Structures are given as C-alpha cells and as structure tokens.
Amino acid sequence: MFRHAPIQPPPVGGAPTIFYFVDNRLLVRLVGENAELADPWAPSNGSGVSGSTAGSTATDSAASGGRRGSGRIKVVRDLFLGMLDDKPCRVVELRVADEKSFEPWRSGGSAGTDGSGLSLMGIRSLLGRMDDELLKVAGVASQVLDWDRNHQFCGRCGTQTVRSETERSRSCPSCSLTAYPRISPAMIVAVLKGDKILLAHNRRHRASHVFSVLAGFVEPGESLEECVRREVMEEVSIKLGEIRYFASQPWPFPDSLMIAFTAEYESGDISVDGKEIAEADWFDKDHLPGIPPHGTVARRLIDWFVQSRSAHGASP
C-alpha cells in the first residue's frame, strides 16, 4: 500500500523503491509480456553499468560514475514520494550524455541489445503489463516529477523557486507565490439509452479506431454535473437526464483526475462536432466496437454497462 508523504521519515530498514525516468519514460525490465521496475546501477542488469545496488540513493549511484558503454548517466532530480509497503519510495529523473549508448532503452524494444531486458516505456503502454499498485505509484511519480520540473522558476516574477521542507510545494523567495502539484479534473461519462451505450471515436485516436465514452475537462466555475451536460451537448448534441457518480481515477497524462459518471439519455439526435469527435453511435452489449484497454476507468464504465445489461436486460 502506498502512503503519500512529502517529507521522508527517519531511516527504516529495507531498500527503497525507486522509479527511474528518462524523458518521461519509466525504466523497466521486460520479462515476457510483463514489466517490472529496473535499476540502471544494479549489478544484475547485465548492462555493464557499474555503481551502487538498488538500496543506495540515486545521488550516490551517480557519484560512483555509473556507465553503460560510453554513455554517462546524470541524476537531474531525486524526489521523495511517500511510503510503499512501509518502505521509502522515490522518483529519480536521469539524463544521458551519450544518447546512442542508450538507444535500446529509447526504442521501447523487448530487450536491450546486451540482453539485459531493460527498456524505457511510457506509463500508458504499461497498462496490463505491470502490477496495478506499482503502476498507480508510477503515475504518482510521473506527476510529481513533471510538476517539479515545470516549476523551477516563478510564473509571476521569474525568480528561481525553492522546494518546501514541510509540504509538497515550491515557493518564490521574491514574491512568495507558491506552486503546488497541479491536478486537472475531467469528467468521463457513459450515456445510456435503454439497452445501448453511446460510444465515440476521437479524432486523436485515428490510427487505433478505438471507440470510448465521452470525456472533457472541467471549466473554471463549473460543477462536475454541469461539465458532463456541456461536454455531451458540445460533442454529440445530446441532452441528458439523470446523472450519477460512478468512480474516479488518477490519470497522469500529465496531471488529470478522471471523475466518472453514468447518465440517462433525454433527447436529441447524435451530431458530432467534427473537431474532437469523428464518429459516434449507440451500441448494445453484443455489438461493441474496439474499446479502451483494461486498467482505465473508461473500460470500467463499458464493462459495467455490459454486466448490468447481461444481468438485468434493458433495465437502467
């Protein structure tokens, strides 16, 4: 279990869990179809990188002169995240001086050319391939890393910010503006019409041709329910009846919080906006198009629809 904590407690036994990132990709070791966390300085990685074991800090590892071929690894930032199974958990951003020596990692292939199995992968591509709890914390690591990287300087006066010693924030010593990790709320909704669900194909996913439930960001001064009604009307011209909360899911791409709802159709004919939505239609449980993968709240909504219609027919 993971517990958020901005300040590291006194040392405890056991090696820390460290998430290593390069260019927003997580360093993992691929074992068949599954992925697990990897340490670039671990002697067992087979990469020829000398230095510390996983139990040492990233800073100590960098100081020992870790190498892989002619490439040199530099620690850009090392941030404490919290406690995972009662052990410290950290995120470390790495920079590689010699890009070519790390090309096997960047390619996202099944293994490095040295047989180490190391790969750099985006978190989205790890859905279904990594332990759920570990993947969730990897999302936390990605968000905290992105926030710290993007708030090195004050957005008001340009002064370099200082990381707080008591909370997760960065403050400006000149004008006192404080920046906290950004959370961008977005609604996602399964619109139901009898025994059918409204699914749409977003223009951004043209290559995959996946259909999903509708989603959109909350505007300033807008309630979640108002956002649901507005987004559905804007994207497909459908007016909604009753709206019910379903679930929520952190979505670190880069800093969203998805709040899921179900909603009943009230009136209107589908007319896509042509900007975000390319296609939309009503589908019953036995004739679904390509849908999002497991591990997403969108898939949970669709699976719930299928299960509910299988158990209760067309009852809402």
TILOFI-752152 format. One line per 2 residues: number of its first residue (from 1); for each residue x, y, z negated of C-alpha. Coordinates in Angstrom, 2 decimals. Layout:
TILOFI-752152
NUM	X/Y/Z; ... .
This chain:
TILOFI-752152
1	0.00/0.00/0.00; 1.22/3.49/0.87 .
3	1.01/6.45/-1.51; 1.69/9.99/-0.27 .
5	4.28/11.87/-2.34; 6.19/14.96/-1.16 .
7	8.85/14.60/-3.85; 10.93/11.45/-4.28 .
9	10.71/9.93/-7.79; 13.75/8.69/-9.73 .
11	15.60/5.81/-8.03; 13.82/2.46/-8.09 .
13	15.00/-0.98/-7.15; 14.85/-2.32/-3.62 .
15	15.85/-0.94/-0.25; 13.76/1.94/1.15 .
17	11.56/1.56/4.21; 12.88/3.89/6.90 .
19	11.17/4.86/10.16; 13.79/5.92/12.74 .
21	12.59/8.16/15.57; 14.30/9.38/18.75 .
23	12.36/11.79/20.98; 9.03/10.95/19.28 .
25	9.57/7.23/19.80; 9.95/4.73/17.00 .
27	12.93/2.38/16.91; 11.64/-1.19/16.67 .
29	12.85/-4.72/17.17; 10.68/-6.77/19.51 .
31	10.05/-10.37/18.51; 7.97/-11.89/21.25 .
33	4.83/-9.74/21.55; 5.24/-8.30/18.04 .
35	7.28/-5.33/16.86; 8.96/-4.69/13.52 .
37	10.97/-1.79/12.12; 14.63/-1.70/13.10 .
39	17.70/-0.08/11.54; 20.33/1.17/14.02 .
41	23.07/0.65/11.45; 22.11/-2.83/10.27 .
43	24.92/-5.35/10.92; 22.36/-7.88/12.14 .
45	21.11/-5.78/15.03; 23.76/-7.11/17.36 .
47	24.32/-3.69/18.88; 27.83/-3.12/17.71 .
49	26.77/-0.19/15.54; 28.97/0.00/12.50 .
51	27.99/1.64/9.26; 25.51/1.09/6.44 .
53	22.87/-1.52/5.79; 19.19/-0.66/5.64 .
55	19.49/0.03/1.92; 21.70/3.06/2.39 .
57	20.47/6.53/3.24; 20.44/7.70/6.82 .
59	22.81/10.52/5.90; 25.34/8.04/4.51 .
61	24.97/5.95/7.66; 25.67/8.92/9.92 .
63	28.69/9.91/7.89; 30.17/6.45/8.35 .
65	30.44/7.09/12.08; 27.80/4.74/13.47 .
67	28.35/3.96/17.15; 26.82/1.94/19.93 .
69	29.31/1.72/22.75; 30.43/5.27/23.42 .
71	27.21/6.81/22.08; 27.18/8.57/18.74 .
73	24.11/8.84/16.51; 23.35/12.06/14.67 .
75	20.76/12.43/11.92; 18.70/15.54/12.68 .
77	16.38/15.34/9.66; 15.65/12.91/6.85 .
79	12.30/13.34/5.06; 10.74/11.54/2.13 .
81	7.17/10.38/2.85; 5.98/8.55/-0.25 .
83	5.97/5.06/-1.71; 5.25/1.93/0.32 .
85	4.68/-1.16/-1.84; 6.32/0.75/-4.74 .
87	9.49/1.43/-2.76; 10.66/4.76/-1.27 .
89	9.58/5.41/2.30; 11.38/7.86/4.60 .
91	11.35/9.10/8.18; 14.61/9.89/9.98 .
93	14.97/11.70/13.28; 18.01/10.67/15.30 .
95	19.77/12.36/18.17; 22.03/10.52/20.59 .
97	25.05/12.31/22.05; 25.53/9.85/24.89 .
99	22.12/9.20/26.46; 23.34/6.44/28.78 .
101	24.59/4.24/25.95; 21.03/4.13/24.57 .
103	19.25/3.65/27.88; 18.00/0.14/26.92 .
105	16.15/1.69/23.98; 14.66/4.51/26.07 .
107	13.42/2.16/28.75; 11.00/0.53/26.32 .
109	12.04/-2.85/27.69; 11.66/-6.12/25.83 .
111	15.25/-6.01/24.62; 18.48/-4.11/24.86 .
113	20.99/-5.31/27.39; 23.07/-6.61/24.49 .
115	20.28/-8.97/23.42; 19.51/-7.04/20.24 .
117	15.80/-6.70/20.99; 15.92/-3.03/20.00 .
119	13.53/-0.69/21.76; 12.18/2.85/21.42 .
121	8.38/2.81/21.69; 5.57/5.31/21.34 .
123	3.23/4.62/18.42; 0.22/4.30/20.73 .
125	1.92/1.41/22.56; 2.40/-0.41/19.23 .
127	-1.34/-0.84/18.62; -1.94/-4.53/18.07 .
129	1.80/-5.29/18.05; 2.78/-4.08/14.57 .
131	1.37/-4.76/11.12; -1.66/-2.46/10.61 .
133	-0.45/-0.90/7.35; 3.05/-0.35/8.71 .
135	1.65/1.20/11.88; -0.52/3.55/9.82 .
137	2.52/4.74/7.86; 4.42/5.12/11.14 .
139	1.68/7.55/12.11; 2.24/9.47/8.87 .
141	5.97/9.53/9.62; 5.36/10.84/13.13 .
143	3.05/13.63/11.92; 5.34/14.79/9.11 .
145	8.33/14.72/11.44; 6.50/16.72/14.10 .
147	5.35/19.30/11.54; 8.82/19.77/10.05 .
149	10.41/20.05/13.49; 7.91/22.66/14.68 .
151	8.03/24.91/11.60; 11.73/25.59/11.23 .
153	11.02/29.31/11.75; 8.25/31.57/10.52 .
155	5.44/32.07/13.02; 4.87/35.61/11.75 .
157	8.35/37.17/11.50; 10.76/34.58/12.91 .
159	12.80/34.04/9.73; 14.11/30.52/9.12 .
161	11.78/28.71/6.71; 12.69/26.81/3.56 .
163	11.32/23.41/2.59; 9.45/23.38/-0.73 .
165	10.77/21.30/-3.63; 7.33/20.77/-5.16 .
167	4.94/20.15/-2.26; 4.93/19.29/1.44 .
169	5.27/22.77/2.87; 7.76/25.18/4.44 .
171	7.79/28.83/3.36; 9.24/32.01/4.78 .
173	11.64/33.73/2.32; 10.99/37.05/4.07 .
175	7.19/37.40/4.34; 6.06/34.42/2.17 .
177	4.00/32.79/4.93; 3.62/29.09/4.06 .
179	3.10/26.32/6.61; 1.52/23.00/5.66 .
181	1.24/19.90/7.84; -1.36/20.62/10.50 .
183	-4.50/18.47/10.71; -6.72/18.92/13.77 .
185	-10.22/17.49/13.16; -12.01/15.95/16.10 .
187	-15.36/14.20/16.36; -15.92/10.95/18.24 .
189	-19.44/9.63/18.79; -21.30/6.59/20.04 .
191	-24.51/7.87/21.67; -27.22/5.20/21.66 .
193	-30.31/4.86/23.82; -32.26/1.75/22.88 .
195	-30.05/-1.23/23.69; -27.46/0.83/25.60 .
197	-24.44/2.93/24.69; -23.11/5.98/26.53 .
199	-19.54/5.47/27.73; -17.46/7.86/29.81 .
201	-14.25/7.81/31.79; -11.94/10.72/31.04 .
203	-10.01/12.21/33.96; -6.78/11.95/31.94 .
205	-7.11/8.14/32.00; -7.49/7.90/35.75 .
207	-4.91/5.12/36.14; -6.36/2.79/33.49 .
209	-10.04/3.45/34.33; -10.99/2.83/30.69 .
211	-14.43/3.94/29.52; -14.89/5.14/25.95 .
213	-17.21/7.02/23.64; -17.17/10.83/23.77 .
215	-14.78/12.89/21.65; -13.77/16.51/21.16 .
217	-12.07/18.96/18.81; -13.94/20.99/16.20 .
219	-14.05/24.74/16.88; -13.47/27.39/14.15 .
221	-16.60/27.95/12.07; -18.27/24.81/13.42 .
223	-19.65/21.92/11.36; -18.89/18.36/12.42 .
225	-22.52/17.77/13.41; -22.58/20.96/15.47 .
227	-19.41/19.82/17.20; -20.99/16.46/18.06 .
229	-24.02/18.11/19.64; -21.99/20.73/21.51 .
231	-19.41/18.34/22.94; -22.01/15.84/24.16 .
233	-24.06/18.60/25.77; -20.98/20.18/27.40 .
235	-19.57/16.94/28.73; -22.66/14.98/29.85 .
237	-25.68/17.33/29.37; -27.40/15.03/26.85 .
239	-29.39/16.37/23.88; -29.02/14.35/20.68 .
241	-31.42/13.35/17.94; -30.29/11.95/14.58 .
243	-26.55/11.88/13.85; -24.98/9.53/11.30 .
245	-21.44/9.37/9.91; -19.60/6.15/10.78 .
247	-15.89/6.25/9.78; -12.67/8.23/10.17 .
249	-9.17/7.50/11.40; -5.89/9.46/11.36 .
251	-4.73/9.85/14.96; -1.11/11.08/15.09 .
253	-1.08/12.32/18.71; 0.17/14.58/17.40 .
255	-1.96/15.57/14.39; -5.63/14.68/14.80 .
257	-8.13/13.30/12.34; -10.91/11.46/14.17 .
259	-14.31/11.60/12.44; -16.65/9.05/13.99 .
261	-20.43/9.23/14.27; -23.32/7.41/15.84 .
263	-26.11/9.47/17.43; -29.50/8.78/18.94 .
265	-30.37/9.99/22.45; -33.18/12.56/22.51 .
267	-33.46/13.89/26.05; -31.69/14.77/29.28 .
269	-30.07/13.07/32.25; -26.35/12.40/32.48 .
271	-24.49/15.15/34.35; -20.72/15.06/33.84 .
273	-18.79/18.31/33.51; -16.26/17.27/36.18 .
275	-13.43/18.79/34.14; -12.78/16.32/31.33 .
277	-15.27/13.62/32.26; -15.11/11.95/35.66 .
279	-17.81/9.30/35.18; -20.39/8.40/32.52 .
281	-23.22/5.90/32.26; -25.35/3.80/29.93 .
283	-24.10/0.24/29.30; -25.64/-2.72/27.49 .
285	-23.58/-5.10/25.36; -23.32/-7.72/28.10 .
287	-22.06/-5.43/30.84; -19.35/-3.25/29.33 .
289	-16.58/-1.74/31.47; -12.93/-1.63/30.40 .
291	-12.88/-0.27/26.83; -10.20/1.01/24.38 .
293	-7.92/-1.45/22.56; -8.38/-2.80/19.06 .
295	-6.94/-0.58/16.33; -8.80/2.52/17.50 .
297	-11.95/3.98/15.93; -13.40/4.20/19.46 .
299	-13.15/0.42/19.73; -14.69/0.04/16.26 .
301	-17.70/2.06/17.37; -18.15/-0.04/20.51 .
303	-17.66/-3.33/18.62; -20.21/-2.19/16.04 .
305	-22.68/-1.47/18.84; -22.20/-4.94/20.34 .
307	-22.54/-6.68/16.96; -25.60/-4.67/15.94 .
309	-27.38/-5.34/19.24; -26.46/-9.01/19.09 .
311	-27.93/-9.32/15.59; -30.98/-7.08/15.92 .
313	-31.77/-6.89/19.62; -32.58/-3.35/20.66 .
315	-33.31/-2.13/17.13; -31.43/1.07/16.16 .
